[in-house]
Amino acid sequence: MDQKAFLRSLFDAAVKAADPLHCLPAYLPKAPKGRTIVIGAGKAAAAMARAAEKAWPGPLSGLVITRYGHAVATDTIEVVEASHPVPDQKGLDAARRILETVQDLTADDLVIFLASGGASALLTQPGPGISLEDKQALNRALLKSGANITEMNTVRKHLSAIKGGRLALAAGPARVVTLAISDVPGDDPAVIGSGPTVADATTLDDARRVLEKYGIEPPASIARQLAAPDAETPKPGDPRLARAEFRMIATPMASLEAAAKLCRDAGIEPRILGDALEGEARDLAAEHARQASDIAERLTNGAAPVALISGGETTVTVRGSGRGGRNAEYLLALAIALDGVSGISAIACDTDGIDGSEDNAGAVVLPDTLARARSLGIDANACLSDNDGYTFFQRLDDLVMTGPTLTNVNDFRVILISPPSS
């Protein structure tokens, strides 16, 4: 078996399971008496808008925001590209226009909100007195801190005029139906894109505690917002959200199951470890290396190979100055921990096709990864210390390059363990 090619086929199957053209149409609501407005944000927003246009029986209008390089051609729904993971002026302007688009609607109108990973950064409308520059500075600090996505979005929701249910409030009394592709552990609607159309159970106190936990000193304008009682988000049970409905159209688990089916078809035993694994990338890699090594020791000649499949979103506490996202960090730490154990290979990729802020989706580890690195004079441990997984795998020609996949159901990881005879 060509392990590298097979691992890539598993990733491709996972991405295909979350393709908006495949999974969105069945979740569209019925057409209303009045107008239908489509708005949205995220890395899959443009692809979701196109899928909605193809399946909708009547006229549509609206605006969605996606990441630079993630736009696709649409007929009547406008697509704006903006910056991710740190917001920019284009995202700010487009978010303001989205808020304007849902003003003055009636109870006969329908708003379809298309949510996917990346919406928190792309849909940016700071609260009163908060500048874009202050939001950018805080985003950068959170991204480097090691905070997980739930923690980051707890803060973001309380600094926004559009997140944390506020978009649905602005659209009232129209009916609001959210169609979401989940990229967060646990598939919590309030965390996906910082929940612009759903109630928020977190509080200003929770947001302040996140900043304290990671030693982040916020700009003065943000500190004032987090201390202002009227900056609190709408909570569960708020009657103003009674006409807001949430529908999950694609999840990380569905993509893991698609890869598991491909494994079974190939005579490989899939073991799904979970779709919501979190923690430091290098720590999770060390744990997975122990599990894989234990399985490898027990496999006998002729036994079926085993695939450990997992999803979720790890974090990286940036200490060095190298290049690489959380998947490259995970794989580099995994290769070091495995130290060339025979018969074990792995892939880790972000299903949006972009690992962190780089141009790769992820990378592949093979049994000879460290040996090839040493032959080229590459010090794997030094690369890991410098958070330089991208350069490590680039020099080995083991990066996975897909370009934008136009969907996002979080990270995808497989460790393939072959018996001695394979």
Protein Blocks (a to p, Z undefined) as FASTA:
>chain_A
ZZklmmmmmmmmmmmmmgmklmmmmmpccddfbdcddddedjklmmmmmmmmmmpcbdce
ddddddehiaccdfklccdddddfbdcfklmmmmmmmmmmmgoiafkbccdddddehklm
mmgcddehiafklmmmmmmmmmmnopafklmmmmmmmmcckgghlmmmmmpccdcddddd
dfbehiiaklggoimmbccfbdfklmmmmmmmnopacdfklmmmmmmmklpccdehiakl
mmpccddfbdfklmmmmmmmmmmmnopacddfbjcbgcjfklmmmmmmmmmmmmmmmpcg
hiacdddddedjdddddfblcecdfklmmmmmmmmmnnopghiacddddfklpghjafbf
bdcddfklmmmmmmnopafklmmmnopmkmmmmmnopaccebjnhiaebjadddddddfk
ZZ
